[in-house]
Amino acid sequence: MDKKMLERINELAKKKKEQGLTEAEQKEQKELYKIYLGEIRTQFNATLDNVSVEEKDGTVKPFKEAYKKPYDKN
């Protein structure tokens, strides 16, 4: 996410608190938040891909494999 996008998110948040947003600004804010959260999720998943868990028996498994729920197909 570039700096301009973050600045715009902050501008809209400040304006929302101070005077409210127009319908167009609300729509823009919603889209920006969607992009922002998508990027945060991507970064978080990338971090989890690099985390390993050592089991009690000494084996080391990737985090996502170690904590996979029994009903997960992936």
C-alpha distances in whole Angstrom, upper triangle without the diagonal:
4,7,8,7,7,11,11,11,13,16,16,17,19,21,22,23,25,27,25,23,24,24,21,19,20,19,15,14,15,13,10,11,12,8,7,10,10,7,9,12,12,11,14,16,16,17,20,21,22,24,27,30,34,36,40,41,39,37,34,31,28,26,26,29,31,30,30,32,35,34,31,31,28
4,6,6,7,9,10,11,13,15,16,17,19,20,22,23,25,26,25,23,24,24,21,19,20,19,16,15,17,15,11,13,14,11,10,14,14,11,13,16,15,15,18,20,19,20,23,24,24,27,30,33,37,39,43,44,42,40,37,34,31,30,29,33,34,33,33,35,39,38,35,35,32
4,5,5,6,9,10,11,12,14,15,17,18,20,21,23,24,23,22,23,24,21,19,20,20,16,15,18,16,12,14,16,13,12,15,16,14,15,18,18,17,20,22,21,22,25,26,26,28,32,35,38,41,44,46,44,42,38,37,33,32,31,35,36,35,36,38,41,40,37,38,35
4,5,5,6,9,10,10,12,14,15,16,18,20,21,22,21,19,20,21,18,16,18,18,14,13,16,15,11,14,16,13,12,16,17,15,17,20,20,19,22,24,24,25,28,29,30,32,35,38,41,44,47,49,47,45,42,39,36,34,34,37,39,37,38,39,43,42,39,39,37
4,5,5,6,9,10,11,12,14,15,16,19,20,21,19,17,19,19,16,14,15,15,11,10,13,11,7,10,12,10,9,13,14,12,14,17,17,17,20,22,22,23,26,27,28,30,33,36,39,42,45,47,45,43,40,37,34,32,31,35,36,35,35,36,40,39,35,36,34
4,5,5,6,9,10,11,12,14,15,17,18,20,19,17,19,20,18,15,16,16,13,11,13,12,9,10,12,11,8,12,14,12,13,16,17,16,18,21,21,22,24,26,27,28,32,34,38,40,43,45,43,42,38,36,33,31,30,34,35,33,34,35,39,38,35,36,33
4,5,5,6,9,10,11,12,14,16,16,18,17,16,18,20,17,14,16,16,13,12,15,14,11,12,15,14,12,15,17,16,16,20,21,20,22,25,25,25,28,30,30,32,35,38,41,44,46,49,47,45,42,40,36,34,34,38,39,37,37,39,42,42,39,40,37
4,5,5,6,9,10,10,12,14,15,16,15,13,15,16,14,10,12,13,10,9,12,12,8,11,14,13,12,15,17,16,17,20,21,21,23,25,26,27,29,31,32,33,37,39,43,45,48,50,48,47,43,41,37,35,34,38,39,37,38,39,42,41,38,39,37
4,6,5,6,9,10,11,13,14,15,14,12,14,15,14,10,11,12,9,7,9,10,7,8,11,11,9,12,14,14,14,17,19,19,20,23,24,24,27,29,30,31,34,36,40,42,45,47,46,44,41,38,35,33,32,36,37,34,35,36,39,38,35,37,34
4,5,5,6,9,10,11,12,14,13,13,16,17,16,12,13,15,12,10,13,14,10,11,14,14,12,14,17,17,16,20,21,21,22,25,26,26,28,30,31,32,35,37,41,43,46,48,47,45,42,40,36,34,33,37,38,36,37,38,41,40,38,39,37
4,5,5,6,9,10,11,12,12,11,13,15,14,11,12,14,12,10,13,14,12,13,16,16,15,17,20,19,20,23,24,24,25,28,29,29,32,34,35,36,39,41,44,47,49,52,50,49,45,43,40,38,37,41,42,39,40,41,44,43,41,42,40
4,5,5,6,9,10,10,9,8,10,12,11,7,8,11,9,7,10,12,10,11,14,15,14,16,19,19,19,22,24,24,25,28,29,29,31,34,35,36,39,41,44,46,49,52,50,49,45,43,40,37,36,40,41,38,39,39,43,41,39,40,38
4,6,5,6,9,10,9,9,12,14,14,10,10,13,11,8,11,13,11,11,14,15,14,15,18,19,18,21,23,23,24,27,28,28,30,32,33,34,37,39,42,44,47,50,48,47,44,41,38,35,35,38,39,36,37,37,41,40,38,39,38
4,5,5,6,9,9,10,13,16,16,12,13,16,14,11,14,17,14,14,18,19,17,19,22,22,21,24,26,26,27,30,31,31,33,35,36,37,40,41,45,47,49,52,51,50,46,44,41,38,38,42,42,39,40,41,44,43,41,43,41
4,5,5,6,6,7,10,13,13,10,11,14,13,11,14,16,15,15,19,20,19,20,23,24,24,26,28,28,29,32,33,33,35,38,39,39,43,44,48,50,52,55,54,52,49,47,44,41,40,44,44,42,42,43,46,45,43,44,43
4,6,6,4,5,9,11,12,9,9,12,12,10,12,15,14,14,17,19,18,19,22,23,23,25,27,28,28,31,33,33,34,37,38,38,42,43,47,48,51,53,52,51,48,46,42,39,38,42,43,40,40,40,44,42,40,42,41
4,6,6,9,13,15,16,13,12,16,16,13,15,18,17,16,20,21,20,21,24,25,24,26,29,29,29,32,34,33,35,38,39,39,42,43,46,48,50,53,52,51,48,46,43,40,39,43,43,40,41,41,44,43,41,44,42
4,6,9,13,16,17,14,14,18,17,15,18,21,19,19,23,24,22,24,27,28,27,29,32,32,32,35,37,36,38,41,42,42,45,46,50,51,54,57,56,55,51,49,46,43,43,46,47,44,45,45,48,47,45,47,46
4,7,10,13,15,12,13,16,16,15,17,20,19,19,23,24,23,25,28,29,28,31,33,33,34,37,38,38,40,42,44,44,47,49,52,54,56,59,58,57,54,51,48,45,44,48,48,45,46,46,49,48,46,48,46
4,7,10,12,9,9,13,13,12,14,17,17,17,20,22,21,22,25,26,26,28,31,31,32,34,36,36,38,40,42,42,45,47,50,52,54,57,56,55,51,49,46,43,42,45,46,43,43,43,46,45,43,45,43
4,6,8,6,6,9,10,9,12,14,14,15,17,19,19,21,23,24,25,27,29,30,30,33,34,35,37,39,40,41,45,46,50,51,54,56,55,54,51,48,45,42,40,44,45,42,42,42,45,43,41,43,42
4,5,5,6,9,10,10,12,14,15,16,18,20,21,22,24,26,27,28,30,31,32,34,36,37,39,40,42,43,47,48,52,53,56,58,57,56,53,50,46,44,42,46,47,44,44,44,46,44,42,44,42
4,5,5,6,9,10,11,13,14,15,17,19,20,21,23,25,26,27,29,30,31,33,35,36,37,39,41,42,45,47,51,52,55,57,56,54,51,48,45,42,41,44,45,42,42,41,44,42,40,41,40
4,5,5,6,9,10,11,12,14,15,17,18,20,21,23,24,26,27,29,30,32,33,35,36,38,40,41,44,46,50,51,54,57,56,54,50,47,44,42,40,43,45,42,41,41,44,42,40,41,39
4,5,5,6,8,10,10,12,14,15,16,18,20,21,22,24,26,27,28,30,31,33,34,36,38,39,42,44,48,49,52,55,54,52,48,46,42,40,38,42,43,40,40,40,43,41,39,40,39
4,5,5,6,9,10,11,12,14,15,16,18,20,21,22,24,26,27,28,30,31,33,35,37,37,41,42,46,47,50,53,52,50,47,44,40,38,36,39,41,38,38,38,40,38,36,38,36
4,5,5,6,9,10,11,13,14,15,17,19,20,21,23,25,26,27,29,30,32,33,35,37,40,41,45,47,50,52,51,49,46,43,39,37,35,38,40,37,36,36,39,37,35,36,34
4,5,5,6,9,10,11,12,14,15,17,18,20,21,23,24,26,27,29,30,32,34,35,39,40,44,46,49,51,50,48,45,42,38,36,34,38,39,37,36,37,40,38,35,36,34
4,5,5,6,9,10,10,12,14,15,16,18,20,21,22,24,26,27,28,30,32,33,36,38,42,43,46,49,48,46,42,40,36,34,32,36,37,35,34,35,38,36,34,35,33
4,6,5,6,9,10,11,12,14,15,16,18,20,21,22,24,26,27,29,31,32,35,36,40,42,45,47,46,44,41,38,34,32,30,33,35,32,32,32,35,33,31,32,30
4,5,5,6,9,10,11,13,14,15,17,19,20,21,23,25,26,27,29,31,34,36,40,41,44,46,45,43,40,37,33,31,29,33,34,32,31,32,35,33,30,31,29
4,5,5,6,9,10,11,12,14,15,17,18,20,21,23,24,26,28,29,33,35,38,40,43,45,44,42,39,36,32,30,29,32,34,32,31,32,35,34,31,32,30
4,5,5,6,8,10,10,12,14,15,16,18,20,21,22,24,26,27,30,32,36,37,40,43,42,40,36,34,30,28,26,30,31,29,29,29,32,31,28,30,28
4,5,5,6,9,10,11,12,14,15,16,18,20,21,23,25,26,29,31,35,36,39,41,40,38,35,32,28,26,24,28,29,27,26,27,30,28,26,27,25
4,6,5,6,9,10,11,12,14,15,17,19,20,21,23,25,28,31,34,36,39,41,40,38,34,31,28,26,24,28,29,27,27,28,31,30,27,27,25
4,5,5,6,9,10,11,12,14,15,17,19,20,22,23,27,29,32,34,38,40,38,36,33,30,27,24,23,27,28,26,26,28,31,30,27,28,26
4,5,5,6,9,10,10,12,14,15,16,18,20,21,25,26,30,32,35,37,36,34,30,28,24,22,20,24,25,23,23,24,27,26,23,25,23
4,5,5,6,9,10,11,12,14,15,17,19,20,24,26,29,31,34,36,35,33,29,26,23,21,19,22,24,22,22,23,26,25,22,23,20
4,5,5,6,9,10,11,12,14,15,17,19,22,25,29,31,34,36,34,32,28,26,22,20,19,23,24,23,23,25,28,27,24,24,22
4,5,5,6,9,10,11,12,14,16,17,20,23,26,28,31,34,32,30,27,24,20,18,18,21,22,21,21,23,26,26,23,24,21
4,5,5,6,9,10,10,12,15,15,19,21,24,26,29,31,30,28,24,22,18,16,15,18,20,18,18,19,23,22,19,20,18
4,5,5,6,9,10,11,13,15,18,20,24,26,30,31,30,27,24,21,17,16,14,18,20,18,18,20,24,23,20,20,17
4,5,5,6,9,10,11,13,17,19,23,25,29,30,28,26,23,20,17,15,15,18,20,19,19,22,25,25,22,23,19
4,5,5,6,9,10,11,14,16,20,22,26,28,26,24,20,18,15,12,12,16,17,16,16,19,22,22,19,21,18
4,5,5,6,9,10,13,15,19,21,24,26,25,22,19,16,12,11,9,13,15,14,14,16,20,20,16,17,14
4,5,5,7,9,13,16,19,21,25,26,24,22,18,16,12,11,11,14,16,16,16,19,22,23,19,20,16
4,5,5,7,10,13,17,19,23,24,22,20,17,15,11,10,11,14,15,15,16,19,23,23,20,21,18
4,5,5,8,11,14,16,20,22,20,18,14,12,8,6,7,10,11,11,12,16,19,20,17,18,15
4,6,8,11,15,17,21,22,20,17,13,11,7,7,7,10,12,12,13,16,19,20,17,17,14
4,7,10,13,16,20,21,18,16,12,11,8,8,10,12,13,14,15,19,22,23,20,21,17
4,7,10,13,16,18,16,14,10,9,6,6,8,10,10,12,14,17,20,22,19,20,17
4,7,10,13,14,12,10,6,5,4,5,8,9,8,10,13,16,19,21,19,20,17
4,6,10,11,9,8,6,5,6,6,9,9,7,9,12,15,17,20,19,20,18
4,7,8,6,6,4,6,9,9,12,12,9,12,15,17,19,22,21,23,21
4,5,5,5,6,8,11,11,13,11,8,11,14,16,17,20,20,22,20
4,5,7,9,11,14,14,17,15,12,14,17,18,19,23,23,24,24
4,6,9,11,15,16,18,16,13,16,18,20,20,24,23,25,24
4,6,10,13,14,17,15,13,16,18,21,21,25,24,25,24
4,7,10,12,14,12,10,14,16,18,19,22,21,22,21
4,7,9,12,10,9,12,14,18,19,22,20,21,19
4,6,8,6,6,9,11,14,16,19,17,17,15
4,6,5,6,9,10,14,16,18,15,16,13
4,5,5,6,8,12,15,17,14,16,13
4,6,5,6,9,12,14,11,12,10
4,6,5,9,11,13,10,11,9
4,6,9,11,14,12,14,12
4,6,9,12,10,13,12
4,6,8,7,9,8
4,6,5,9,10
4,6,8,10
4,6,9
4,6
4
